[in-house]
Amino acid sequence: MLALRPNCECCDRDLPPETRDAMICSFECTFCKACAEGVLKGRCPNCGGELVRRPVRPADRPAKFPASTERKVKAGGCVAA
């Protein structure tokens, strides 16, 4: 199950579970759409993998399967992989 991390690892923007502006790689590194498409050019700076839109968890599921509250932020921001 996806962790649905709460923020962009580059700019620390909040990314609530219902947003369609969250992008992830296959390791679930999480970025906002602006950082993913801008500075990162669609590639994860951690693994070099493709960044794709994170799925939205159905509205009736977060109570039983809550999103992660662990925030990760890259020191010094992000640069393309």
Residue frames as a rotation matrix with the C-alpha (Angstrom) as fourth column:
MET 1
0.585 0.811 0.000 0.00
0.811 -0.585 0.000 0.00
0.000 0.000 -1.000 0.00
LEU 2
-0.039 -0.579 0.815 1.31
0.499 -0.718 -0.486 3.46
0.866 0.388 0.316 -0.87
ALA 3
-0.494 -0.255 -0.831 2.45
0.868 -0.206 -0.452 5.59
-0.056 -0.945 0.323 2.05
LEU 4
0.446 0.604 0.661 0.95
0.669 -0.715 0.202 8.80
0.595 0.352 -0.723 0.58
ARG 5
-0.392 -0.712 -0.582 3.68
0.918 -0.346 -0.196 10.98
-0.062 -0.611 0.789 2.03
PRO 6
0.400 0.785 -0.474 2.46
0.817 -0.540 -0.205 14.42
-0.416 -0.305 -0.856 3.12
ASN 7
0.617 -0.221 -0.755 4.90
-0.190 -0.973 0.130 16.76
-0.763 0.063 -0.643 1.36
CYS 8
0.911 -0.410 -0.041 7.19
-0.032 0.030 -0.999 17.48
0.411 0.912 0.014 -1.57
GLU 9
0.585 -0.764 -0.274 10.76
0.763 0.403 0.504 16.37
-0.275 -0.504 0.819 -0.86
CYS 10
-0.232 -0.682 0.693 12.08
0.841 -0.499 -0.209 19.42
0.488 0.534 0.690 -2.78
CYS 11
-0.544 0.061 0.837 10.07
-0.036 -0.998 0.050 22.42
0.839 -0.003 0.545 -1.61
ASP 12
-0.953 0.157 -0.258 8.18
0.294 0.292 -0.910 20.93
-0.067 -0.943 -0.325 1.40
ARG 13
-0.565 0.825 -0.014 4.79
-0.746 -0.503 0.436 21.90
0.353 0.257 0.900 -0.11
ASP 14
-0.434 0.528 0.730 1.90
-0.459 0.567 -0.684 20.09
-0.775 -0.632 -0.003 1.58
LEU 15
-0.655 0.254 -0.711 0.48
-0.607 0.383 0.696 17.25
0.449 0.888 -0.096 -0.53
PRO 16
-0.230 0.643 0.730 -2.74
-0.804 0.297 -0.515 15.99
-0.548 -0.706 0.449 1.08
PRO 17
-0.588 -0.045 0.808 -3.91
0.106 0.986 0.132 12.47
-0.802 0.163 -0.574 0.17
GLU 18
0.345 0.868 0.358 -6.64
0.549 0.123 -0.827 13.79
-0.761 0.482 -0.434 -2.15
THR 19
0.233 -0.284 -0.930 -4.40
-0.521 -0.844 0.127 16.04
-0.821 0.455 -0.344 -4.26
ARG 20
0.861 0.006 0.508 -3.78
0.414 0.571 -0.709 15.31
-0.294 0.821 0.489 -7.93
ASP 21
0.790 -0.606 0.091 -0.57
-0.461 -0.686 -0.563 17.38
0.404 0.403 -0.822 -7.80
ALA 22
0.361 -0.679 0.639 1.58
-0.631 0.327 0.704 14.69
-0.687 -0.657 -0.311 -6.13
MET 23
0.596 -0.302 -0.744 4.13
-0.606 0.439 -0.663 12.79
0.527 0.846 0.079 -8.20
ILE 24
0.538 -0.414 0.734 6.00
-0.538 0.502 0.677 9.63
-0.649 -0.760 0.047 -7.13
CYS 25
-0.242 -0.623 -0.744 8.66
-0.903 0.425 -0.062 7.21
0.355 0.657 -0.665 -8.38
SER 26
0.272 0.368 -0.889 8.58
-0.177 0.927 0.329 3.43
0.946 0.068 0.318 -7.89
PHE 27
-0.541 -0.503 -0.674 10.23
0.597 0.335 -0.729 3.88
0.593 -0.797 0.119 -4.46
GLU 28
0.415 0.872 -0.258 7.49
0.861 -0.285 0.421 6.36
0.293 -0.397 -0.870 -3.43
CYS 29
-0.717 -0.553 -0.424 9.78
0.608 -0.794 0.006 9.38
-0.340 -0.253 0.906 -3.32
THR 30
0.239 0.965 0.106 7.21
0.957 -0.215 -0.196 12.18
-0.167 0.149 -0.975 -3.42
PHE 31
-0.842 -0.502 -0.196 7.29
0.430 -0.846 0.316 15.55
-0.325 0.181 0.928 -5.17
CYS 32
0.113 0.862 -0.494 4.81
0.022 -0.500 -0.866 18.24
-0.993 0.087 -0.075 -6.13
LYS 33
0.615 0.229 0.755 3.91
0.707 0.262 -0.656 18.51
-0.348 0.937 0.000 -9.80
ALA 34
0.968 -0.245 -0.057 5.71
-0.249 -0.905 -0.345 21.87
0.033 0.348 -0.937 -10.15
CYS 35
0.194 -0.949 0.247 9.05
-0.761 0.013 0.649 20.48
-0.619 -0.314 -0.720 -8.90
ALA 36
0.099 -0.111 0.989 8.63
0.253 0.964 0.083 17.16
-0.962 0.242 0.124 -10.76
GLU 37
0.676 0.244 0.695 7.96
0.716 0.004 -0.698 18.83
-0.173 0.970 -0.172 -14.10
GLY 38
0.946 -0.320 0.050 10.26
-0.306 -0.935 -0.179 21.82
0.104 0.154 -0.983 -13.50
VAL 39
0.240 -0.948 0.208 13.67
-0.962 -0.204 0.181 21.34
-0.129 -0.244 -0.961 -11.93
LEU 40
-0.141 -0.303 0.942 13.45
-0.391 0.892 0.228 17.51
-0.910 -0.336 -0.244 -11.90
LYS 41
-0.319 0.041 -0.947 12.26
-0.946 -0.082 0.315 17.16
-0.065 0.996 0.065 -15.51
GLY 42
0.538 0.755 -0.376 10.25
-0.768 0.622 0.151 14.02
0.348 0.207 0.914 -14.69
ARG 43
0.156 -0.574 -0.803 13.09
0.129 0.818 -0.560 12.09
0.979 -0.016 0.202 -13.03
CYS 44
0.966 0.166 -0.198 13.51
0.195 0.033 0.980 11.24
0.169 -0.986 -0.001 -9.35
PRO 45
0.434 -0.854 0.287 16.69
-0.677 -0.520 -0.521 12.86
0.594 0.031 -0.804 -7.95
ASN 46
0.270 -0.288 0.919 17.11
-0.834 0.407 0.373 9.95
-0.481 -0.867 -0.131 -5.53
CYS 47
0.064 -0.171 0.983 16.94
0.078 0.983 0.166 6.93
-0.995 0.066 0.077 -7.87
GLY 48
-0.810 -0.374 -0.452 16.70
-0.360 -0.293 0.886 8.38
-0.464 0.880 0.103 -11.39
GLY 49
-0.652 0.622 0.433 13.30
0.683 0.730 -0.022 6.73
-0.330 0.282 -0.901 -11.89
GLU 50
-0.625 0.532 0.571 10.31
0.303 -0.509 0.806 8.15
0.719 0.677 0.156 -13.73
LEU 51
-0.889 0.424 -0.172 7.95
-0.004 -0.382 -0.924 10.39
-0.458 -0.821 0.341 -11.77
VAL 52
-0.645 0.759 0.084 4.25
0.342 0.189 0.920 9.69
0.683 0.622 -0.382 -12.34
ARG 53
-0.214 0.648 0.731 1.05
-0.695 -0.627 0.352 11.05
0.686 -0.433 0.584 -10.79
ARG 54
-0.988 -0.081 0.135 0.36
-0.156 0.599 -0.785 9.51
-0.017 -0.796 -0.605 -7.39
PRO 55
-0.421 0.892 -0.166 -3.02
0.404 0.349 0.846 7.76
0.812 0.289 -0.507 -7.27
VAL 56
-0.478 0.396 0.784 -5.70
-0.760 -0.634 -0.143 9.23
0.441 -0.664 0.604 -5.03
ARG 57
-0.975 0.159 -0.156 -6.94
0.217 0.837 -0.503 6.90
0.050 -0.524 -0.850 -2.30
PRO 58
-0.241 0.961 0.138 -10.76
0.441 -0.019 0.898 6.51
0.865 0.277 -0.419 -2.34
ALA 59
-0.292 0.147 0.945 -12.44
-0.521 -0.853 -0.028 8.94
0.802 -0.501 0.325 0.07
ASP 60
0.720 0.658 0.222 -13.87
-0.552 0.348 0.758 6.17
0.421 -0.668 0.614 2.25
ARG 61
0.641 -0.498 -0.584 -10.45
0.416 0.865 -0.281 4.55
0.645 -0.063 0.762 2.91
PRO 62
-0.145 -0.833 0.534 -8.24
-0.183 -0.507 -0.842 7.05
0.972 -0.220 -0.079 4.79
ALA 63
0.417 0.319 0.851 -9.91
-0.875 -0.111 0.470 6.33
0.244 -0.941 0.233 8.14
LYS 64
0.954 -0.034 0.296 -8.84
-0.063 0.948 0.311 2.67
-0.292 -0.315 0.903 7.93
PHE 65
0.348 -0.855 0.385 -5.70
0.934 0.352 -0.062 3.25
-0.083 0.381 0.921 5.85
PRO 66
0.845 0.058 -0.532 -4.35
0.156 -0.978 0.140 6.70
-0.512 -0.201 -0.835 6.82
ALA 67
0.735 -0.628 0.254 -1.70
0.102 -0.269 -0.958 8.57
0.670 0.730 -0.133 4.86
SER 68
0.031 -0.843 -0.537 1.81
0.938 0.210 -0.275 8.85
0.344 -0.496 0.797 6.26
THR 69
0.977 0.195 -0.083 2.69
0.212 -0.897 0.387 11.82
0.001 -0.396 -0.918 8.48
GLU 70
0.259 -0.961 -0.094 6.46
0.606 0.086 0.791 11.39
-0.752 -0.262 0.604 8.00
ARG 71
0.963 0.022 -0.269 7.87
-0.158 -0.762 -0.628 14.43
-0.219 0.647 -0.730 6.20
LYS 72
0.186 -0.931 0.315 11.03
0.799 0.330 0.504 14.10
-0.573 0.158 0.805 4.10
VAL 73
0.976 0.032 -0.216 12.85
-0.082 -0.864 -0.497 17.09
-0.203 0.503 -0.840 2.66
LYS 74
0.458 -0.859 0.228 16.10
0.834 0.326 -0.446 17.10
0.309 0.394 0.866 0.70
ALA 75
0.320 -0.463 -0.826 18.68
0.508 -0.652 0.562 19.35
-0.799 -0.600 0.027 2.34
GLY 76
-0.585 -0.605 -0.540 19.35
-0.038 -0.644 0.764 22.23
-0.810 0.468 0.354 -0.01
GLY 77
0.261 0.777 -0.573 16.39
-0.725 -0.234 -0.648 21.46
-0.637 0.585 0.502 -2.29
CYS 78
0.484 0.043 0.874 16.52
0.321 0.921 -0.223 19.37
-0.814 0.388 0.432 -5.45
VAL 79
-0.224 -0.491 -0.842 18.55
-0.809 -0.388 0.442 19.13
-0.544 0.780 -0.310 -8.60
ALA 80
0.653 0.503 -0.566 17.80
-0.750 0.534 -0.390 16.92
0.106 0.679 0.726 -11.60
ALA 81
0.591 -0.397 0.703 19.15
-0.090 0.833 0.546 13.36
-0.802 -0.386 0.456 -11.45
